[in-house]
Amino acid sequence: MNEPSCRRYRADWLVAWAYLIGAGWLLFGLQAGASDASAQQEARRKTVELLRRSQNESGRRSIYLPQAYEQIQLGLAGSKADPLQHGQWLEALWEYHLLNDDHARARQALERSLQFLTAAHADAALIDRITSNLSYSLILVGEVAKAKDLLRRAIVSASQHNNRVLLAELYYGLGDAYRKTGERLVAQRYFEAAYELDLASGDAMKISISRLKLGSLARDRGEYREAIDWHEQALQVFIDERNYRELVTYIELALDYAAQGEPKLARSYAQLALDDPRGLPEQRIDASVLLLRIANDRRVRAVEASQNAARASKLVRDIEALIDGSSARQKSELARPTHQLQFAEQAIRHYALNRDLGNVRKHGQAAIRLAQRVASDLRDTHDDTLAWLTAAQPVLNEYVKAIYELDRPQVLPLLETYYAQQIVPAELRHSGVVGRAYETEAIELFERYRTARRALIETNAALDRLHPDTTDARRRKDAKSRLDQALRDLDRARDAYLTTYRAPVASTPPKQQATFRPQQVPSSDVFIRYFIQENVSFGIALAGSETRYFRLPPRSIVQALVQRSLDMLSAPGHGAQVEATLSALAELLPRDFIRKHGGATRLVIVPDDVMQPLPFSAIDLDDRSPSYAPLVAKFEIVRARSLSSYYAQRSVTSNASSKNADIVVFAAPLLNPQRTELSAIPSSLAEATSIATLFAPRVITYAGAEATSDVLLSPKVRAAKVLHIATHGYFNQTTPDIVGLVTSGGFLGFTELFSTPFSARLVIVSGCETMRGKDYTGWGVRSLADGFLSQGAGSVIGTLWSVSDAATAALMDSFYRKLHQGAGSSAALQAAQRELLASRRFSDPYYWAGVALASSNRGYDQQSL
């Protein structure tokens, strides 16, 4: 009995001993693992310090970088079994490649890093930080859309964890991406949000980095003294910390002083940055391009012409070598797209001054290809292509100016081919296109976006109600503060929704760049195309086989003339003043050319964005006559997008099924009683009744409670041959990118309205300011009218200002009577406007000149119903 008991005791003891030994080894292993991780972290910290010192300490890069690279290779080799450590060593490798201007390899390092960190279930903050770094590299290799997408996702993640330090970094990154793609107002709001978080953290270095960008944006707005103040504050911190951003700030100050008209100071700061051995290609290109710009400016002013010509030639060669070297390292022509465009602008100026047409064309065409490739990348992910093309406009302006001076017959083909591709203005899409995996989340985020947009509209309305009677500065400041917050909320709601968006796969490959084919304008027409920028401003008039070029004032002067006309026409009763203003506008027309072709009965105009709000129909062409004789008295007036598209031979039959109504009228929706800024539109019901009476039984009317958003988006309404919308349009100059229509119980914005095509031959949007929206330089205005054209409508009639309800109803009644008699839409509109002009009650241009017609093709506005 004792022996078995003894054996059992010994066995239990052995088991316990084994457990103790195992636990000891486990504890030893854990301690060893922790010790190894700690050693890895310390080694990595020292390596990163070497990288930073190579960047910040003048002339030490060639010493420190090889040492850092050796440590990184050791770290990568020693961490293969630990994905968390390996992923962080790859981040150090990213920083090494950045300092060698090898952003392609830098990107690869971070993409591998994210794979390892995701496999190791790393902390979300670490993954978001790596994502932020990756976005920086993507922007530098031209993949801006992907960079913005990654930053949006990281912001959503960091917001969920309330990581304010990381949020500041991400806001800064997304702000920088928006600035590079031309959305400066959105960029401003993200930079301000980052700056506020940096101030709360008290980190002087981060505060100064944010000040750099806020200063640059102040310069973009023309506030040069403010820009210099921001940059000088930042500079002092960088000098004290011996940080390489000191030379970045020298470049910013050089740009500030150049913009302010102080080239000597600008040149000294730019040269200081260029001579600093800490500079990377990015800073060297920035400084060199500015020096090239200054040399070109001095050549234009004939200051030391030969010296500056030689200096410019050397700078062009040096910059080309820097850009070509960087592109070769990235193995991509898209590398540094903003740098390439900035250089192309000044290179074109240089070669134009040399009258070297071959090199002008070489750099101009390369810049166009680059701008369009990046635009295509942004369009594929439904970011705003138009904003990027606006940011790229300065290089096109310089190219157009050079061709205008050196090879004028090629100007029209250049404009027609560059603007030939139809750019659908960027919009969010409803969740239906996102896909089932994202449906619930997308709907929720889309509703948040709509809520934020509604809050912005209401805040804007509250601010408008304060103006101009409120003298209480505090109330005005509070209202402005609420508006700024509403704009930020909208930015974040939009960007959060975009994280769920998935672009549909294209069913057809993108079209090749169109080739311009000369077309003869019919003898009944005079065609005018405008190109109005600050440094090159002209028009091109065509009639029959004749072409005439005519110079125009700079953009700022034209803008002032247009605004004065709008101010005069904002209400009736200005009499002689408004007629004098409209006569002054005649200098924007080729008067002699129009008179020479006296048999013409139509003016077809491509107006450029700055002239888009202009009431062409009201301009008095003959300032020598004692009586007021507006253009509409003689001409049908049509706005077009281009010569090629307007006169192209195409079928203009409606896509509508014969089962659908010929005309759909959407009128007089029920207004939300809380929307006190909106008033009823009693005459909109009169419009509906008049149309129904004339064209019965071809009309379907949705009015009152039936005039809902769902009805306006329904396939039956979108497929009508004619769609007439009589409701409030929304446009506010403070937030011009928010446009939409009031419907029963809601607001239908650009976002929802243009998520699907409209096949109407003619759309009439008779609410207020339906042809107003956000200006995109060179590309026009993103308005409701433009949205309908972009989504397939043949012609659109819209309004340029807050029109009179009664007068618009009278005009529409006359317009539809003319259509019923067989007139085309442009002829019917001209007849209706002439009828009001001849009346006693509505003869003032305020009543009739605010209605305009835009068309995609001549057949649409000449074809009768």
Residue pairs with C-beta under 8 A, 6 or more apart in sequence:
36 82
37 82
37 84
37 85
40 75
40 78
40 79
40 82
40 85
40 89
41 85
43 71
43 74
43 75
44 75
44 85
44 88
44 89
44 92
46 71
47 68
47 71
47 72
47 75
47 92
48 92
48 95
50 64
50 65
50 67
50 68
50 71
51 64
51 65
51 68
51 92
51 95
51 96
51 99
53 60
53 64
54 60
54 61
54 63
54 64
54 65
54 68
54 99
55 61
55 99
55 244
55 278
56 242
56 243
56 244
56 278
57 64
57 242
57 278
58 276
58 277
58 278
59 277
61 99
61 277
61 278
65 96
65 99
65 100
68 92
68 96
69 96
72 89
72 92
72 93
72 96
75 85
75 89
75 92
76 86
76 89
76 90
76 93
79 85
79 86
79 89
80 86
82 120
83 116
83 117
83 119
83 120
84 116
84 117
84 120
84 122
86 116
87 112
87 113
87 114
87 115
87 116
87 117
87 120
87 122
87 130
88 113
88 117
88 126
90 109
90 110
90 112
90 113
90 116
91 109
91 110
91 113
91 130
91 133
93 109
94 106
94 109
94 110
94 113
94 133
94 137
95 106
97 103
97 105
97 106
97 109
98 106
98 137
99 280
100 329
101 280
101 281
101 282
101 325
101 326
101 329
102 329
102 330
103 137
103 140
103 141
103 329
103 330
103 335
104 141
104 329
104 330
104 331
104 332
106 137
107 134
107 137
107 138
107 141
110 130
110 133
110 134
110 137
111 134
113 130
114 127
114 130
114 131
114 134
117 126
117 127
117 130
118 127
124 157
124 158
124 161
125 158
125 161
125 163
125 166
127 157
128 154
128 157
128 158
128 163
128 166
128 170
129 166
129 169
131 150
131 151
131 153
131 154
132 150
132 151
132 154
132 166
132 169
132 170
132 173
134 147
134 150
135 146
135 147
135 148
135 150
135 151
135 154
135 173
135 177
136 147
136 173
138 144
138 146
138 147
138 150
139 147
139 176
139 177
139 180
140 282
140 330
140 335
140 336
141 330
141 332
141 334
141 335
142 332
142 334
142 335
142 336
142 337
142 373
142 374
142 377
143 334
143 377
144 177
144 180
144 181
144 337
144 374
144 377
144 378
144 383
144 388
145 377
145 378
145 380
145 381
145 383
146 381
147 177
148 174
148 177
148 178
148 181
148 381
148 383
149 381
149 498
149 499
151 170
151 173
151 174
151 177
152 174
152 495
152 496
152 498
152 499
153 499
154 166
154 170
155 167
155 170
155 171
155 174
155 492
155 495
155 496
156 496
156 499
158 166
158 167
158 170
159 167
164 197
164 200
164 201
165 197
165 201
167 194
167 197
168 193
168 194
168 197
168 198
168 201
168 206
168 210
169 194
169 206
171 190
171 191
171 193
171 194
171 197
172 190
172 191
172 194
172 209
172 210
172 213
174 190
174 495
175 186
175 187
175 188
175 189
175 190
175 191
175 193
175 194
175 213
176 187
176 213
178 184
178 186
178 187
178 190
179 187
179 213
179 216
179 217
180 338
180 391
181 378
181 383
181 384
181 387
181 388
181 391
182 384
182 387
182 388
182 389
182 390
182 391
182 392
183 384
183 387
184 217
184 220
186 491
187 213
187 217
188 214
188 217
189 484
189 487
189 488
189 491
190 491
191 210
191 213
191 214
191 217
192 214
193 488
194 210
195 207
195 210
195 211
195 214
198 206
198 207
198 209
198 210
199 207
204 237
204 241
205 237
205 241
205 243
207 237
208 233
208 234
208 237
208 238
208 245
209 234
209 245
211 230
211 231
211 233
211 234
212 230
212 231
212 234
212 245
212 248
212 249
212 252
214 230
215 226
215 227
215 228
215 229
215 230
215 231
215 234
215 252
215 256
216 227
216 252
216 255
218 224
218 226
218 227
218 230
219 227
219 252
219 255
219 256
219 259
222 259
224 256
224 259
224 260
225 260
227 252
227 256
227 259
228 253
228 256
228 257
228 260
231 249
231 252
231 253
231 256
232 253
234 245
234 249
235 246
235 249
235 250
235 253
237 243
238 244
238 245
238 246
238 248
238 249
239 246
244 278
246 276
247 272
247 273
247 276
247 278
247 279
247 283
248 273
248 283
250 269
250 270
250 272
250 273
250 276
250 287
251 269
251 270
251 273
251 283
251 286
251 287
251 290
253 265
253 269
254 265
254 266
254 267
254 268
254 269
254 270
254 273
254 287
254 290
255 266
255 290
256 266
257 263
257 265
257 266
257 269
258 266
258 290
258 293
258 294
263 294
263 297
263 298
266 290
266 294
267 291
267 294
270 287
270 290
270 291
270 294
271 287
271 291
273 279
273 283
273 286
273 287
274 284
274 287
274 288
274 291
276 283
279 287
281 322
281 325
281 326
282 336
282 339
284 322
285 319
285 322
285 323
285 336
285 339
285 343
286 339
288 315
288 318
288 319
288 322
289 319
289 339
289 342
289 343
289 346
291 311
291 315
292 312
292 315
292 316
292 319
292 343
292 346
292 347
292 350
293 346
293 349
295 308
295 309
295 311
295 312
295 315
295 350
296 308
296 312
296 346
296 349
296 350
296 353
298 304
298 305
298 308
299 305
299 308
299 309
299 312
299 353
300 353
309 353
309 354
312 350
313 350
316 347
316 350
319 343
319 347
320 343
320 347
323 335
323 336
323 339
323 340
323 343
326 335
326 336
327 333
327 335
327 336
329 335
333 370
333 373
334 370
334 373
334 374
337 370
337 371
337 374
338 391
340 366
340 367
340 370
341 367
341 370
341 371
341 392
341 394
341 395
342 395
344 363
344 364
344 366
344 367
344 370
344 395
344 398
345 367
345 394
345 395
345 398
346 398
347 359
347 363
348 360
348 363
348 364
348 367
348 395
348 398
348 399
348 402
349 398
349 402
351 357
351 359
351 360
351 363
351 402
352 360
352 398
352 401
352 402
352 405
352 406
355 406
357 402
357 406
357 407
360 399
360 402
360 403
360 406
363 399
364 395
364 398
364 399
364 402
364 403
367 392
367 395
367 396
367 399
368 396
368 399
368 418
371 388
371 389
371 392
371 395
371 396
372 421
372 513
374 388
374 392
375 385
375 388
375 389
375 392
375 423
376 385
376 510
378 384
378 385
378 388
378 426
379 385
379 423
379 424
379 426
380 503
380 506
381 501
381 503
382 426
382 427
382 428
382 429
382 498
382 501
382 503
383 426
384 425
384 426
385 423
385 426
386 423
386 425
386 426
386 776
386 779
386 782
387 426
387 776
389 423
389 776
389 778
389 779
390 776
390 777
390 778
390 779
393 533
393 777
393 778
396 418
396 778
397 533
397 535
397 536
398 535
398 536
399 414
400 411
400 414
400 415
400 531
400 533
400 536
401 535
401 536
403 410
403 411
403 414
404 411
404 536
404 538
404 549
408 549
409 547
411 531
411 540
411 549
412 516
412 529
412 540
412 547
412 643
413 516
415 529
415 531
415 642
416 514
416 516
416 642
416 643
416 644
417 513
417 514
417 515
417 516
419 641
419 642
419 778
419 779
420 513
420 514
420 516
420 642
420 644
420 645
421 511
421 513
421 514
422 641
422 790
423 779
423 790
424 754
424 790
424 791
425 750
425 754
425 782
425 786
425 787
425 790
427 750
427 751
427 754
427 755
428 446
428 449
428 494
428 497
428 498
428 501
428 751
429 501
429 751
429 755
430 446
430 751
430 752
430 755
431 438
431 439
431 442
431 443
431 446
431 500
433 501
433 502
433 504
433 755
434 442
434 500
434 501
434 502
435 502
438 500
438 502
441 500
442 497
442 500
442 501
445 493
445 496
445 497
445 499
445 500
446 497
448 493
448 496
448 497
449 490
449 493
449 494
449 496
449 497
449 751
450 749
451 493
452 486
452 489
452 490
452 492
452 493
452 494
453 490
453 493
453 738
453 747
453 749
453 751
454 747
455 486
455 489
455 490
456 483
456 486
456 487
456 489
456 490
456 735
456 738
457 730
457 732
457 738
457 747
459 479
459 482
459 483
459 486
460 483
460 486
460 732
460 734
460 735
461 675
461 677
462 479
462 482
463 479
463 480
463 482
463 483
463 734
464 677
464 732
465 677
466 475
466 476
466 479
470 476
483 734
487 735
514 644
516 644
517 644
519 643
519 644
519 647
520 544
520 545
521 527
521 542
521 543
521 544
521 604
521 643
521 647
522 544
522 647
523 543
523 544
523 597
523 599
523 600
524 599
524 600
524 601
524 602
525 543
525 600
525 601
525 602
525 603
525 604
526 541
526 542
526 543
526 593
526 594
526 597
526 600
526 602
526 603
526 604
526 635
527 541
527 542
527 543
527 604
527 605
527 643
527 646
528 539
528 540
528 541
528 542
528 589
528 590
528 603
528 604
528 605
528 606
529 539
529 540
529 605
529 606
529 642
529 643
530 538
530 539
530 552
530 605
530 606
530 607
530 608
530 611
531 537
531 538
531 539
531 540
531 608
531 778
532 538
532 552
532 554
532 555
532 558
532 608
532 610
532 611
533 554
533 555
533 777
533 778
534 554
534 555
534 556
535 554
537 551
537 552
537 553
537 554
537 555
537 558
538 549
538 550
538 551
538 552
539 549
539 550
539 552
539 588
539 590
540 547
540 548
540 549
540 550
541 547
541 548
541 549
541 550
541 590
541 593
541 594
542 548
542 643
543 593
543 596
543 597
543 600
544 597
546 597
548 590
548 593
550 590
550 593
552 558
552 588
553 561
553 587
555 610
558 588
558 610
558 611
559 610
561 584
561 585
561 588
562 610
562 611
562 613
562 614
564 581
565 581
565 582
565 585
565 614
565 615
565 618
566 613
566 800
566 801
568 574
568 577
568 578
568 581
568 582
569 578
569 615
569 618
569 801
569 845
569 846
569 849
569 850
570 801
570 802
570 846
571 846
572 804
572 844
572 846
572 847
573 844
578 844
578 845
578 846
579 620
579 628
582 615
582 618
582 619
582 620
582 628
582 630
582 845
583 619
583 620
583 623
584 623
585 614
585 619
585 620
586 619
586 620
586 621
586 622
586 623
588 611
588 614
588 619
589 619
589 621
591 621
594 600
594 603
594 621
595 621
600 635
601 634
601 635
601 636
602 635
602 636
602 637
602 638
602 826
603 616
603 631
603 635
603 636
603 637
603 638
604 638
604 640
604 646
604 858
605 616
605 637
605 638
605 639
605 640
606 639
606 640
606 641
606 642
606 643
607 614
607 616
607 639
607 780
608 778
608 780
609 775
609 776
609 777
609 778
609 779
609 780
609 781
610 775
610 777
612 639
612 771
612 775
612 780
612 781
613 771
613 772
613 781
613 800
613 801
614 800
615 800
615 845
615 849
615 850
615 852
616 631
616 637
616 852
617 630
617 631
617 632
617 637
617 830
617 833
617 848
617 849
617 852
618 630
618 631
618 632
618 845
618 849
619 630
619 631
620 628
620 629
620 630
620 631
621 629
621 630
621 631
622 629
630 837
630 845
630 849
631 637
632 830
632 833
632 834
632 837
632 848
632 849
633 834
633 837
635 830
636 826
636 827
636 829
636 830
636 861
637 826
637 830
637 852
637 853
638 646
638 826
638 853
638 854
638 855
638 861
639 852
639 853
639 854
639 855
640 646
640 854
640 855
640 856
641 780
641 789
641 856
645 856
645 857
646 855
646 856
646 857
646 858
647 858
648 857
650 857
650 859
651 859
652 761
652 794
652 857
652 859
652 860
652 863
654 721
654 759
654 760
654 761
654 794
655 719
655 759
655 792
656 662
656 719
656 720
656 721
656 759
656 760
657 719
660 716
660 719
660 720
660 721
661 698
661 699
661 700
661 716
661 720
661 721
662 695
662 698
662 699
662 720
662 721
662 722
662 865
663 691
663 695
663 698
663 699
663 700
663 720
663 721
663 722
663 723
663 724
663 865
664 699
664 700
664 701
664 702
664 716
664 717
664 720
664 722
664 723
664 724
665 687
665 688
665 691
665 692
665 699
665 700
665 701
665 702
665 703
665 724
665 726
666 702
666 703
666 707
666 711
666 712
666 717
666 723
666 724
666 725
666 726
666 727
667 684
667 685
667 687
667 688
667 701
667 702
667 703
667 707
667 724
667 725
667 726
667 727
668 680
668 681
668 682
668 684
668 685
668 688
668 703
668 704
668 707
668 726
668 727
669 703
669 704
669 707
669 708
669 727
669 742
669 743
669 744
669 745
670 704
670 705
670 707
670 744
670 745
671 678
671 680
671 728
671 742
672 678
672 745
672 746
675 742
678 728
678 742
681 726
681 727
681 728
681 805
682 805
683 805
683 806
683 808
683 809
684 703
684 726
684 727
684 766
684 805
684 809
685 703
686 809
686 813
687 724
687 726
687 766
687 808
687 809
687 812
687 813
688 701
688 703
688 724
688 726
690 809
690 812
690 813
690 816
691 699
691 701
691 724
691 812
691 816
692 699
692 701
694 816
694 817
694 820
695 816
695 820
695 865
700 716
700 720
702 708
702 711
702 712
702 717
704 744
705 744
706 744
707 727
707 743
707 744
708 743
708 744
708 745
708 746
709 743
709 744
709 745
709 746
709 748
709 752
711 717
711 743
712 725
712 741
712 743
712 748
712 753
713 748
713 752
713 753
713 756
717 723
718 756
718 757
718 758
718 759
718 760
719 759
719 760
720 760
721 760
721 761
721 762
721 865
722 760
722 761
722 762
722 763
722 764
722 865
723 758
723 760
723 762
723 763
723 764
723 793
724 763
724 764
724 766
724 812
725 741
725 763
725 764
725 765
725 766
725 767
726 766
726 767
726 812
727 741
727 742
727 743
727 767
728 741
728 742
728 767
728 768
729 739
729 740
729 741
729 742
729 765
729 767
729 768
729 769
729 770
729 784
729 799
730 738
730 739
730 740
730 741
730 742
730 747
731 739
731 768
731 769
731 770
731 772
731 773
731 783
732 738
736 772
736 773
736 774
736 775
737 773
737 774
737 782
738 749
738 750
739 749
739 750
739 772
739 773
739 774
739 782
739 783
739 784
739 787
740 747
740 748
740 749
740 750
740 753
740 784
741 747
741 748
741 753
741 765
741 767
741 784
742 748
742 767
750 782
750 784
750 787
753 784
753 787
754 787
754 788
754 790
754 791
756 791
757 791
757 792
758 788
758 791
758 792
758 793
759 792
759 793
760 788
760 792
760 793
760 794
761 793
761 794
761 795
761 860
761 863
762 793
762 794
762 795
762 796
762 797
762 825
762 860
763 785
763 788
763 793
763 795
763 796
763 797
764 796
764 797
764 812
765 784
765 785
765 788
765 796
765 797
765 798
765 799
766 797
766 799
766 803
766 808
766 812
766 851
767 799
768 799
768 801
768 802
768 803
769 799
769 800
769 801
769 802
770 783
770 784
770 785
770 798
770 799
771 781
771 783
771 784
771 785
771 786
771 798
771 799
771 800
771 852
771 854
772 781
772 783
772 800
772 801
773 781
773 782
773 783
773 784
773 786
774 781
774 782
775 781
776 782
780 786
783 798
784 798
785 796
785 797
785 798
785 854
786 796
786 854
788 796
789 796
789 854
789 856
793 856
794 855
794 856
794 857
794 859
794 860
794 861
795 825
795 826
795 853
795 854
795 855
795 856
795 860
795 861
796 853
796 854
796 855
797 815
797 825
797 829
797 851
797 852
797 853
797 854
798 851
798 852
798 854
799 808
799 850
799 851
799 852
800 849
800 850
800 851
800 852
801 850
803 847
803 850
803 851
804 842
804 846
804 847
807 836
807 841
807 842
807 847
807 848
808 851
810 836
810 839
810 842
811 832
811 833
811 835
811 836
811 842
811 847
811 848
811 851
812 832
814 831
814 832
814 835
814 836
815 828
815 829
815 831
815 832
816 828
818 827
818 828
818 831
818 832
819 825
819 828
819 864
819 865
820 865
822 864
823 831
823 864
824 861
824 862
824 863
824 864
825 853
825 855
825 860
825 861
826 853
826 855
826 861
826 862
827 862
829 851
829 853
832 848
833 848
833 849
833 851
836 842
836 843
836 847
836 848
837 843
837 848
842 848
853 861
855 861
